[in-house]
């Protein structure tokens, strides 16, 4: 990592929706003592060239992830889609909106996900509809978060080079994110030509790899390795990894199939990109 932490990225979690290990499972990966097989739900923390700090996705493990990596400030949040394993911990941002002083954190997502996110967290994003003089809010503090369409991001952070494309994720869609020379490509089961063209020999690719073979709503090893071979990124890190993929075995399989130095990510891994 460079001295200024420019475009540094920490994998806060590299696991699929269940995390790894799965409660009650006795498979070899879930019982493994290898710390790289202990996977919280997928999320990354980025410090940009402009020294903005942001998180992609706020899964159910967010509180533990913030504490583990001593993250006490976030400038904004990007949400790839509205599934619980990617937004379920958003309330854990509450403390960062009050300490060390009160502030509102902007949250950005694609317009197709806004209504579902607002409905899931109506006490955060629909306060005007829920609370009034006759029905006042009584309780602890509410997270100071404002939800915006991703197209508004440039108005808030004009120097950040962030773009996006939609990709199919089962019966829904997810946002594939591009930040400078990094592509964050998770929770989809195929990608189109526009996305492929944005992955170049300078790209650091972070890519979905949920299981061996194929999956109806995610990339499995078959598609993941094909994308790596066909697009030839500078380096690739596999994430959103399920419990049937042991870290060491997946590393060997990735090297064999792609003939590259690409490898699975793991919780706490720190990287930089251009």
VENSUL-V12186 format. One record per pair of residues at least 24 apart in sequence whose C-alpha atoms are under 10 Angstrom apart, sorted by the first residue. I is the first residue (numbers start at 1). GAP is how many residues later the second one is. Records with the same first field share a line. If there is no record, write none. Layout:
I->GAP  GAP
This chain:
1->269  270  271  272
2->269  270
4->43  44  45  46  47
5->41  42  43  44  46  266  267
6->40  41  42  43  44  45  46  266  267  268
7->39  40  41  42  43  44  45  46  172  173  174  175  264  265  266  267
8->37  38  39  40  41  43  45  262  263  264  265  266
9->35  36  37  38  39  44  45  46  173  259  260  261  262  263  264
10->33  34  35  36  37  45  59  255  256  257  258  259  260  261  262
11->29  30  31  32  33  34  35  54  228  254  255  256  257  258  259  260
12->27  28  29  30  31  32  33  43  44  46  47  49  50  52  53  54  56  57  254  255  256  257  258
13->25  26  27  28  29  30  31  32  46  48  49  52  226  227  228  252  253  254  255  256
14->24  25  26  27  28  29  30  194  195  223  224  225  226  227  228  250  251  252  253  254  255
15->24  25  26  27  28  70  193  194  195  224  225  226  227  228  250  251  252
16->24  25  26  69  70  171  192  193  194  195  202  223  224  225  226  227
17->24  25  42  43  66  67  68  69  193  223  224  225
18->67  222  223  224  225
19->41  42  66  221  222  223  224
20->221  222  223  224
21->221  222
22->220  221
25->218
27->216  217
28->215  216  217  218
29->213  214  215  216  217  218
30->212  213  214  215  216
31->212
32->214  215
34->212  213  214
35->212  231  232
36->210  211  212  228  229  230  231  232  233
37->204  205  206  208  209  210  211  229  230
38->205  209  228  229
39->200  201  202  203  204  226  227  228  229
40->24  25  45  200  201  226  227
41->24  44  45  198  199  200  226
42->43  44  144  166  197  198  199  224  225
43->36  42  43  44  196  197  224
44->140  223  224  225  226
45->24  26  29  32  225
46->28  133  224  225  226
47->27  28  225
48->111  112  113  131  132  224  225  226
49->110  111  112  131  225
50->107  109  110
51->24
52->24  105  107  108
53->24
54->24  53
55->24  52
56->24  30  31  51  52  121  128
57->24  25  26  27  28  29  30  31  32  33  50  52
58->26  27  28  29  30  31  32  33  34  35
59->24  25  26  27  28  29  30  31  32  33
60->24  25  26  27  28  29  30  31  32
61->24  25  26  27  28  29  31
62->24  25  26  27  28  29  30  31
63->26  27  28  29  30  32
64->28
65->202  203
66->26  27  30
68->200
69->199
71->25
72->24  25  27  28
73->24  26  27  32
74->31  32
75->28  29  30  31  32  82
76->28  29  30  31  32  69  70  77  80  81
77->28  29  30  31  32  68  70
78->28  29  30  31  32  69  70  72  75  97  99
79->28  29  30  31  34  35  38  71  95  96  98
80->28  29  30  33  70  84  86  93  94  95  96  97  104  105  106  107
81->28  29  30  31  32  33  35  36  85  88  91  92  93  94  95  106
82->27  28  30  31  32  33  34  35  36  38  90  91  92
83->30  33  34  89  91  104
84->33  36
86->101
87->30  33  34
88->29  32  33
90->31  34  53  55
91->30  33  51  52  53  54
92->51
93->49  50  51  52
94->30  47  48  49  50  51
95->46  47  48  49
96->47  48
97->44  45  46  47  48
98->43  44  45  46
102->42
103->40  41  42
104->39  40  41  42
105->38  39  40  41  42
106->38  39  40  41  42  47  50
107->38  39  40  41  42  43  46
108->38  39  40  41  42  43  44  45
109->38  39  40  41  42  43  44  65  66
110->38  39  40  41  54  55  56  63  64  65
111->37  38  39  40
112->37  60  61  62
113->36  59  60  61  62
114->33  34  35
117->30
118->29
150->25
164->31
165->26  27  29  30  33
166->25  26  28  29
167->24  25  28
168->24  49  50
169->47  48  49  50
170->45  46  47  48
171->45  46
172->45
173->44
176->31
177->29
178->25  26  27
179->24  25  94  95
180->24  93  94
181->24  52  53  92  93
182->24  51  52  53  54  90  91  92
183->24  50  53
184->24  53  55
185->24  34  53  54
186->24  32  33  52  53  54
187->30  31  32  52  53
188->27  28  29  30  31  32
189->25  26  27  28  29  30  31  34  35
190->26  27  28  29  33  34  37
191->28  32  36
195->36
196->31  32  34  35
197->34
198->33  35
199->28  29  31  32  33  34  35
200->31  32  33  34
201->30  31  32  33  34
202->30  31  32  33  71  72
203->28  29  30  31  32  33  70  71
204->29  30  31  32  33  58  67  68  69  70
205->26  27  28  29  30  31  32  33  57  68
206->29  30  31  32  33  34  56  58  59
207->29  30  31  32  33  34  57  58
208->29  30  31  32  33  56
209->28  29  30  31  32  33  36  41  55
210->28  29  30  31  32  33  34  35
211->29  30  31  32  33  34  39
212->29  30  32  33  38
221->24  29  32  33  36
222->35
224->30  34
225->28  29  30  31  32  33  34  37
226->31  32
227->31
228->26  29  30  31  32  34
229->28  29  30  31
230->28
232->26  28
233->27  29
234->26  27  28  39
235->25  26  27  28  38
236->24  25  26  27  28  29
237->24  25  26  27  28  29  34
238->24  25  26  27  28
239->24  25  26  27  28
240->24  25  26
241->24  25
